[in-house]
Amino acid sequence: MRKSQRWVEIISVAILSLALLGGCSKKSLVAPTGAAPNGSVSAACLTKPAAANDLFATDFYNQHKGDSGNIFFSPFSISSALAMTAEGAKGQTASEMWSVLKVETDPATRQADYSAVFGVLNSPNNNYQLSTSNDLWVEQTFPLLPSYLNVVQGAYHAGLTPLDFIGSPDPSRTTINDAVANQTAGKITNLLPAGSITDITRLVLTNAIYFKADWAVQFTAANSLPGAFNVTPTSQVTPQMMRMTYPGTIEDFNGTAKVLELPYVNKDVSMFVFLPNGTDTSALEANLNTASFEGWLAARQAPAPSLTQVDLELPKFQFSTSYSLNDTLAAMGMPTAFIKGAADFSGMASLPPREHLFISNVIHKAFVAVDEKGTEAAAATAVVIGVTFSAVTQPIQTVPFHVDHPFIFVIYENRVKTILFMGRVNDPTAS
C-alpha cells in the first residue's frame, strides 16, 4: 500500500472497533444535550467497553492524524492492554487511565462487561477468523497480588507465564515476541524491540488480535488492473485497482464524504469506506468523531430497493505500522503512569517502601491487507512495567573530603543561577 491512500486511516478505526462490538445502543450513544463541545459522548453512557473503545479510537486517531503517510491501529488492542494495566493502578494513576479509556469505573460492572466482550470475540466461527489474546508475563520472583491476578485472569481471560526478566531479559523478550507472532498468524513479529526488556522489568501485559475474513461479495482477480490514485491534485500513483459492479448503496456522511459498506461473510463484520468529497481527508477528519459516527449509524435506514448498482473501484493495499505510545497516551491524559516514583500500581503487588512500579513503555504494532478475496488484519500491544528504587535515607555521618589529586571547580552565581567560572587543577604549585 502506498503512503498516499489516506482514506484508509478512517476505515481502519472502524474495522475492529466500531463494527465488531456491541455496547450502548446507538441511540444512547448520541446525546446532543450531554455531548461535550469536542463531540465526545455523554459520560452517562460509558458503561460498556465497546462504547468506551469507540471514544478511545477517535481520541487516539486525533493524536496521529497529523502523521505523514498511512495510519493503522487497533484501538481495541491498545485499550484492552491498558485496561488490564489500569486494574492494578490506584489513586491519580488509576483516575487518569480510566479517564483516557472512557470506561465505567465501577469494577464489578466493568469487569463483567469486559469478560462478556472477550467471550464474544473468541466464540467459535467456521466462516471467518477472529480472536484476541490477553497475557501476563511476570518476573518469576515478583509477587503479584492474588486479587489482581483474579481480575485479569477472570474478567480479561488472561494467561499467566513466569519469566526470568532479571537474569535473562532478552530471551524473555523473545518468548513474548514468539507468542504474539503465533497469536497473530505471524503478522506481528518482534513486537518488543531489542532493549525494551531489562533487569528492572517486572511485568509485561500483552493483547493480540487477529482477523481474517472473505468479502460477502468478492472481487474477481482478473478484473484488477493498474489505475490512477491522486495523492494530491497534482500527483498520482498507480496501484492495482480492484473492480466490480457492487449491489450496494452509496450513503452520505454529513456532507463530508460518500460512504460504502462492504460486509464480510456472515455480515457480522463490515468495512466502511469513507471517501472524502474534497481532495484530502481534512474536512472529513474535522467532522468524524465518535458522536458523529454513532449518530450517523443510528440514523441509517435500510437502503431502499434501487435500480442502480455501484461501479466500485477499490485499491488493493497492504502495510504495517508501529507506534511507541508513551507520549501519545500522556498527551491524551494519563502522564502519571509513566513517571518514576509518581505512578501508583500498588494494586498489582505489595512492594517494599523504596520500590515503585511504573510503565516504561507501551508499544503497538498493526498489519492490514485488503485484496479481492477479503481482509486480513492483526495487531498487538505490549505494556511494559518496570520497577524504580527510591533513595534510602541514611543517618548523618562525617565523611572525609581530601582534595589530594587533580580536580575541577566551578564558581556559580546563585541569584542569576549561572556558572561564572569553571576550571581544573592538575598541579596547585604550578605558576
KAKASUL-V957830 format. One record per residue. N is the residue number from 1. RES is the residue in three letters. SS is DSSP state (hx for helix, st for strand, lp for the rest). OMEGA is omega in whole degrees, 0 to 359 (NA if undefined). NEAR is the number of other ideal C-beta (glycine too) atoms within 8 Angstrom. Layout:
n=[N & N]
res=[RES & RES]
ss=[SS & SS]
omega=[OMEGA & OMEGA]
near=[NEAR & NEAR]
//
This chain:
n=[1 & 2 & 3 & 4 & 5 & 6 & 7 & 8 & 9 & 10 & 11 & 12 & 13 & 14 & 15 & 16 & 17 & 18 & 19 & 20 & 21 & 22 & 23 & 24 & 25 & 26 & 27 & 28 & 29 & 30 & 31 & 32 & 33 & 34 & 35 & 36 & 37 & 38 & 39 & 40 & 41 & 42 & 43 & 44 & 45 & 46 & 47 & 48 & 49 & 50 & 51 & 52 & 53 & 54 & 55 & 56 & 57 & 58 & 59 & 60 & 61 & 62 & 63 & 64 & 65 & 66 & 67 & 68 & 69 & 70 & 71 & 72 & 73 & 74 & 75 & 76 & 77 & 78 & 79 & 80 & 81 & 82 & 83 & 84 & 85 & 86 & 87 & 88 & 89 & 90 & 91 & 92 & 93 & 94 & 95 & 96 & 97 & 98 & 99 & 100 & 101 & 102 & 103 & 104 & 105 & 106 & 107 & 108 & 109 & 110 & 111 & 112 & 113 & 114 & 115 & 116 & 117 & 118 & 119 & 120 & 121 & 122 & 123 & 124 & 125 & 126 & 127 & 128 & 129 & 130 & 131 & 132 & 133 & 134 & 135 & 136 & 137 & 138 & 139 & 140 & 141 & 142 & 143 & 144 & 145 & 146 & 147 & 148 & 149 & 150 & 151 & 152 & 153 & 154 & 155 & 156 & 157 & 158 & 159 & 160 & 161 & 162 & 163 & 164 & 165 & 166 & 167 & 168 & 169 & 170 & 171 & 172 & 173 & 174 & 175 & 176 & 177 & 178 & 179 & 180 & 181 & 182 & 183 & 184 & 185 & 186 & 187 & 188 & 189 & 190 & 191 & 192 & 193 & 194 & 195 & 196 & 197 & 198 & 199 & 200 & 201 & 202 & 203 & 204 & 205 & 206 & 207 & 208 & 209 & 210 & 211 & 212 & 213 & 214 & 215 & 216 & 217 & 218 & 219 & 220 & 221 & 222 & 223 & 224 & 225 & 226 & 227 & 228 & 229 & 230 & 231 & 232 & 233 & 234 & 235 & 236 & 237 & 238 & 239 & 240 & 241 & 242 & 243 & 244 & 245 & 246 & 247 & 248 & 249 & 250 & 251 & 252 & 253 & 254 & 255 & 256 & 257 & 258 & 259 & 260 & 261 & 262 & 263 & 264 & 265 & 266 & 267 & 268 & 269 & 270 & 271 & 272 & 273 & 274 & 275 & 276 & 277 & 278 & 279 & 280 & 281 & 282 & 283 & 284 & 285 & 286 & 287 & 288 & 289 & 290 & 291 & 292 & 293 & 294 & 295 & 296 & 297 & 298 & 299 & 300 & 301 & 302 & 303 & 304 & 305 & 306 & 307 & 308 & 309 & 310 & 311 & 312 & 313 & 314 & 315 & 316 & 317 & 318 & 319 & 320 & 321 & 322 & 323 & 324 & 325 & 326 & 327 & 328 & 329 & 330 & 331 & 332 & 333 & 334 & 335 & 336 & 337 & 338 & 339 & 340 & 341 & 342 & 343 & 344 & 345 & 346 & 347 & 348 & 349 & 350 & 351 & 352 & 353 & 354 & 355 & 356 & 357 & 358 & 359 & 360 & 361 & 362 & 363 & 364 & 365 & 366 & 367 & 368 & 369 & 370 & 371 & 372 & 373 & 374 & 375 & 376 & 377 & 378 & 379 & 380 & 381 & 382 & 383 & 384 & 385 & 386 & 387 & 388 & 389 & 390 & 391 & 392 & 393 & 394 & 395 & 396 & 397 & 398 & 399 & 400 & 401 & 402 & 403 & 404 & 405 & 406 & 407 & 408 & 409 & 410 & 411 & 412 & 413 & 414 & 415 & 416 & 417 & 418 & 419 & 420 & 421 & 422 & 423 & 424 & 425 & 426 & 427 & 428 & 429 & 430 & 431]
res=[MET & ARG & LYS & SER & GLN & ARG & TRP & VAL & GLU & ILE & ILE & SER & VAL & ALA & ILE & LEU & SER & LEU & ALA & LEU & LEU & GLY & GLY & CYS & SER & LYS & LYS & SER & LEU & VAL & ALA & PRO & THR & GLY & ALA & ALA & PRO & ASN & GLY & SER & VAL & SER & ALA & ALA & CYS & LEU & THR & LYS & PRO & ALA & ALA & ALA & ASN & ASP & LEU & PHE & ALA & THR & ASP & PHE & TYR & ASN & GLN & HIS & LYS & GLY & ASP & SER & GLY & ASN & ILE & PHE & PHE & SER & PRO & PHE & SER & ILE & SER & SER & ALA & LEU & ALA & MET & THR & ALA & GLU & GLY & ALA & LYS & GLY & GLN & THR & ALA & SER & GLU & MET & TRP & SER & VAL & LEU & LYS & VAL & GLU & THR & ASP & PRO & ALA & THR & ARG & GLN & ALA & ASP & TYR & SER & ALA & VAL & PHE & GLY & VAL & LEU & ASN & SER & PRO & ASN & ASN & ASN & TYR & GLN & LEU & SER & THR & SER & ASN & ASP & LEU & TRP & VAL & GLU & GLN & THR & PHE & PRO & LEU & LEU & PRO & SER & TYR & LEU & ASN & VAL & VAL & GLN & GLY & ALA & TYR & HIS & ALA & GLY & LEU & THR & PRO & LEU & ASP & PHE & ILE & GLY & SER & PRO & ASP & PRO & SER & ARG & THR & THR & ILE & ASN & ASP & ALA & VAL & ALA & ASN & GLN & THR & ALA & GLY & LYS & ILE & THR & ASN & LEU & LEU & PRO & ALA & GLY & SER & ILE & THR & ASP & ILE & THR & ARG & LEU & VAL & LEU & THR & ASN & ALA & ILE & TYR & PHE & LYS & ALA & ASP & TRP & ALA & VAL & GLN & PHE & THR & ALA & ALA & ASN & SER & LEU & PRO & GLY & ALA & PHE & ASN & VAL & THR & PRO & THR & SER & GLN & VAL & THR & PRO & GLN & MET & MET & ARG & MET & THR & TYR & PRO & GLY & THR & ILE & GLU & ASP & PHE & ASN & GLY & THR & ALA & LYS & VAL & LEU & GLU & LEU & PRO & TYR & VAL & ASN & LYS & ASP & VAL & SER & MET & PHE & VAL & PHE & LEU & PRO & ASN & GLY & THR & ASP & THR & SER & ALA & LEU & GLU & ALA & ASN & LEU & ASN & THR & ALA & SER & PHE & GLU & GLY & TRP & LEU & ALA & ALA & ARG & GLN & ALA & PRO & ALA & PRO & SER & LEU & THR & GLN & VAL & ASP & LEU & GLU & LEU & PRO & LYS & PHE & GLN & PHE & SER & THR & SER & TYR & SER & LEU & ASN & ASP & THR & LEU & ALA & ALA & MET & GLY & MET & PRO & THR & ALA & PHE & ILE & LYS & GLY & ALA & ALA & ASP & PHE & SER & GLY & MET & ALA & SER & LEU & PRO & PRO & ARG & GLU & HIS & LEU & PHE & ILE & SER & ASN & VAL & ILE & HIS & LYS & ALA & PHE & VAL & ALA & VAL & ASP & GLU & LYS & GLY & THR & GLU & ALA & ALA & ALA & ALA & THR & ALA & VAL & VAL & ILE & GLY & VAL & THR & PHE & SER & ALA & VAL & THR & GLN & PRO & ILE & GLN & THR & VAL & PRO & PHE & HIS & VAL & ASP & HIS & PRO & PHE & ILE & PHE & VAL & ILE & TYR & GLU & ASN & ARG & VAL & LYS & THR & ILE & LEU & PHE & MET & GLY & ARG & VAL & ASN & ASP & PRO & THR & ALA & SER]
ss=[lp & lp & lp & lp & lp & lp & lp & hx & hx & hx & hx & hx & hx & hx & hx & hx & hx & hx & lp & lp & lp & lp & lp & lp & lp & hx & hx & hx & hx & lp & lp & lp & lp & lp & lp & lp & lp & lp & lp & lp & lp & lp & hx & hx & hx & lp & lp & lp & hx & hx & hx & hx & hx & hx & hx & hx & hx & hx & hx & hx & hx & hx & hx & hx & lp & lp & lp & lp & lp & lp & lp & lp & lp & lp & hx & hx & hx & hx & hx & hx & hx & hx & hx & hx & hx & hx & lp & lp & lp & lp & hx & hx & hx & hx & hx & hx & hx & hx & hx & hx & hx & lp & lp & lp & lp & lp & hx & hx & hx & hx & hx & hx & hx & hx & hx & hx & hx & hx & hx & hx & hx & lp & lp & lp & lp & lp & lp & lp & st & st & st & st & st & st & st & st & st & st & st & lp & lp & lp & lp & st & lp & hx & hx & hx & hx & hx & hx & hx & hx & hx & lp & lp & lp & lp & st & st & st & st & st & lp & lp & lp & lp & lp & hx & hx & hx & hx & hx & hx & hx & hx & hx & hx & hx & hx & hx & hx & hx & lp & lp & lp & lp & lp & lp & lp & lp & lp & lp & lp & lp & lp & lp & lp & lp & lp & st & st & st & st & st & st & st & st & st & st & st & st & st & st & st & lp & lp & lp & lp & lp & hx & hx & hx & lp & st & st & st & st & st & st & st & st & lp & lp & st & st & st & st & st & st & st & st & st & st & st & st & lp & lp & lp & lp & st & st & st & lp & lp & lp & st & st & st & st & st & st & st & st & hx & hx & hx & lp & lp & st & st & st & st & st & st & st & lp & lp & lp & lp & lp & hx & hx & hx & hx & hx & hx & lp & lp & hx & hx & hx & hx & hx & hx & hx & hx & hx & hx & lp & lp & lp & lp & lp & lp & lp & lp & lp & lp & st & st & st & st & st & st & lp & st & st & st & st & st & st & st & st & lp & hx & hx & hx & hx & hx & hx & hx & lp & lp & lp & hx & hx & hx & lp & lp & lp & lp & lp & lp & lp & lp & lp & lp & st & lp & lp & lp & lp & lp & st & st & st & st & st & st & st & st & st & st & st & st & st & st & st & st & lp & lp & lp & st & st & st & st & st & st & st & st & st & st & st & st & st & st & st & st & lp & lp & lp & lp & lp & lp & lp & lp & lp & lp & lp & lp & lp & lp & lp & lp & lp & st & st & st & st & st & st & st & lp & lp & lp & lp & st & st & st & st & st & st & st & st & lp & lp & lp & lp & lp & lp]
omega=[180 & 180 & 187 & 190 & 190 & 183 & 179 & 177 & 184 & 185 & 178 & 179 & 184 & 189 & 188 & 184 & 186 & 185 & 187 & 197 & 170 & 178 & 173 & 178 & 181 & 180 & 184 & 179 & 184 & 183 & 187 & 183 & 182 & 183 & 176 & 182 & 182 & 176 & 179 & 187 & 177 & 182 & 182 & 184 & 188 & 179 & 184 & 178 & 182 & 179 & 179 & 180 & 178 & 177 & 178 & 182 & 182 & 175 & 180 & 179 & 181 & 177 & 187 & 184 & 176 & 178 & 173 & 177 & 184 & 173 & 171 & 180 & 174 & 177 & 180 & 179 & 181 & 184 & 178 & 179 & 180 & 179 & 176 & 179 & 182 & 178 & 178 & 181 & 178 & 172 & 182 & 179 & 179 & 181 & 180 & 184 & 180 & 177 & 178 & 182 & 177 & 186 & 173 & 185 & 174 & 188 & 184 & 179 & 182 & 184 & 176 & 180 & 179 & 179 & 179 & 180 & 181 & 177 & 179 & 184 & 182 & 178 & 183 & 176 & 184 & 189 & 176 & 182 & 175 & 180 & 176 & 184 & 173 & 181 & 171 & 177 & 192 & 171 & 190 & 179 & 188 & 187 & 174 & 179 & 177 & 180 & 178 & 179 & 180 & 181 & 186 & 177 & 180 & 185 & 185 & 177 & 188 & 171 & 181 & 179 & 174 & 179 & 179 & 179 & 184 & 184 & 184 & 185 & 184 & 173 & 176 & 177 & 180 & 178 & 180 & 181 & 179 & 179 & 179 & 178 & 179 & 181 & 182 & 178 & 177 & 183 & 177 & 181 & 177 & 179 & 179 & 182 & 178 & 179 & 182 & 175 & 181 & 182 & 173 & 177 & 179 & 184 & 171 & 178 & 181 & 167 & 174 & 178 & 182 & 182 & 175 & 183 & 174 & 172 & 172 & 174 & 186 & 173 & 173 & 186 & 181 & 181 & 181 & 181 & 175 & 179 & 183 & 174 & 186 & 176 & 173 & 178 & 183 & 183 & 182 & 168 & 186 & 177 & 170 & 180 & 174 & 185 & 171 & 168 & 193 & 182 & 181 & 181 & 176 & 180 & 181 & 175 & 173 & 177 & 183 & 184 & 168 & 185 & 174 & 176 & 177 & 182 & 170 & 180 & 186 & 181 & 173 & 184 & 178 & 166 & 173 & 179 & 179 & 181 & 185 & 176 & 178 & 183 & 176 & 186 & 190 & 181 & 178 & 179 & 179 & 184 & 187 & 171 & 185 & 181 & 182 & 180 & 181 & 176 & 178 & 178 & 182 & 183 & 182 & 174 & 172 & 183 & 179 & 176 & 183 & 177 & 181 & 173 & 184 & 172 & 191 & 168 & 183 & 181 & 168 & 177 & 177 & 176 & 178 & 177 & 178 & 183 & 163 & 198 & 182 & 182 & 180 & 183 & 175 & 179 & 179 & 174 & 179 & 182 & 189 & 183 & 183 & 187 & 179 & 178 & 179 & 179 & 181 & 174 & 182 & 175 & 179 & 187 & 175 & 187 & 172 & 185 & 185 & 180 & 182 & 176 & 176 & 175 & 179 & 180 & 169 & 186 & 180 & 174 & 180 & 181 & 175 & 175 & 179 & 178 & 185 & 184 & 183 & 186 & 170 & 181 & 179 & 177 & 177 & 180 & 175 & 172 & 183 & 181 & 178 & 178 & 176 & 185 & 178 & 182 & 178 & 179 & 182 & 175 & 178 & 180 & 180 & 183 & 179 & 175 & 186 & 180 & 187 & 177 & 184 & 184 & 177 & 178 & 181 & 171 & 193 & 178 & 188 & 180 & 178 & 181 & 178 & 178 & 176 & 181 & 176 & 182 & 175 & 179 & 175 & 183 & 183 & 179 & 183 & 181 & NA]
near=[12 & 9 & 8 & 9 & 12 & 8 & 11 & 13 & 13 & 12 & 12 & 11 & 13 & 12 & 13 & 12 & 14 & 11 & 10 & 10 & 12 & 5 & 11 & 10 & 5 & 10 & 6 & 8 & 17 & 12 & 11 & 5 & 5 & 8 & 12 & 5 & 4 & 5 & 9 & 11 & 15 & 8 & 6 & 6 & 12 & 12 & 8 & 12 & 14 & 11 & 15 & 15 & 15 & 16 & 13 & 14 & 13 & 13 & 12 & 13 & 11 & 9 & 9 & 11 & 10 & 3 & 6 & 3 & 5 & 11 & 12 & 12 & 15 & 13 & 14 & 14 & 18 & 16 & 14 & 14 & 16 & 15 & 14 & 15 & 15 & 11 & 14 & 11 & 14 & 8 & 7 & 8 & 15 & 12 & 8 & 13 & 14 & 11 & 9 & 13 & 12 & 13 & 11 & 10 & 6 & 6 & 8 & 6 & 9 & 14 & 12 & 9 & 12 & 13 & 12 & 8 & 11 & 12 & 9 & 9 & 12 & 9 & 6 & 3 & 9 & 3 & 6 & 13 & 8 & 13 & 9 & 14 & 10 & 16 & 14 & 16 & 12 & 12 & 12 & 8 & 5 & 9 & 6 & 11 & 11 & 6 & 7 & 13 & 11 & 8 & 12 & 14 & 11 & 9 & 11 & 15 & 10 & 11 & 8 & 9 & 10 & 6 & 12 & 9 & 14 & 7 & 6 & 8 & 12 & 8 & 8 & 14 & 12 & 8 & 11 & 17 & 12 & 8 & 11 & 15 & 11 & 7 & 10 & 15 & 7 & 6 & 11 & 13 & 8 & 5 & 12 & 12 & 6 & 5 & 5 & 11 & 13 & 9 & 7 & 8 & 15 & 12 & 14 & 13 & 16 & 17 & 16 & 15 & 16 & 14 & 14 & 11 & 14 & 9 & 13 & 9 & 6 & 8 & 13 & 8 & 6 & 4 & 9 & 12 & 7 & 6 & 10 & 6 & 13 & 9 & 9 & 7 & 5 & 3 & 8 & 7 & 9 & 7 & 13 & 9 & 13 & 14 & 9 & 9 & 7 & 11 & 6 & 11 & 8 & 8 & 10 & 8 & 13 & 8 & 5 & 12 & 11 & 10 & 12 & 14 & 10 & 13 & 9 & 16 & 11 & 10 & 8 & 7 & 14 & 10 & 13 & 12 & 11 & 13 & 9 & 12 & 9 & 8 & 6 & 8 & 11 & 7 & 11 & 15 & 10 & 7 & 10 & 12 & 11 & 13 & 12 & 11 & 13 & 13 & 11 & 10 & 9 & 10 & 6 & 7 & 5 & 4 & 8 & 6 & 4 & 7 & 3 & 4 & 8 & 11 & 6 & 11 & 8 & 10 & 12 & 13 & 12 & 9 & 9 & 9 & 11 & 8 & 10 & 8 & 10 & 10 & 7 & 11 & 13 & 9 & 7 & 10 & 7 & 13 & 8 & 11 & 15 & 12 & 9 & 7 & 8 & 9 & 15 & 12 & 15 & 10 & 11 & 11 & 13 & 5 & 9 & 4 & 4 & 8 & 10 & 13 & 15 & 16 & 13 & 9 & 10 & 15 & 15 & 15 & 12 & 16 & 16 & 16 & 9 & 10 & 9 & 9 & 7 & 12 & 13 & 11 & 14 & 14 & 16 & 17 & 15 & 17 & 14 & 15 & 16 & 12 & 11 & 11 & 7 & 8 & 5 & 5 & 3 & 5 & 3 & 3 & 5 & 3 & 4 & 4 & 4 & 4 & 5 & 3 & 4 & 6 & 7 & 7 & 8 & 8 & 8 & 8 & 9 & 5 & 4 & 5 & 6 & 6 & 8 & 6 & 6 & 7 & 7 & 7 & 9 & 5 & 6 & 4 & 4 & 5 & 2]
//
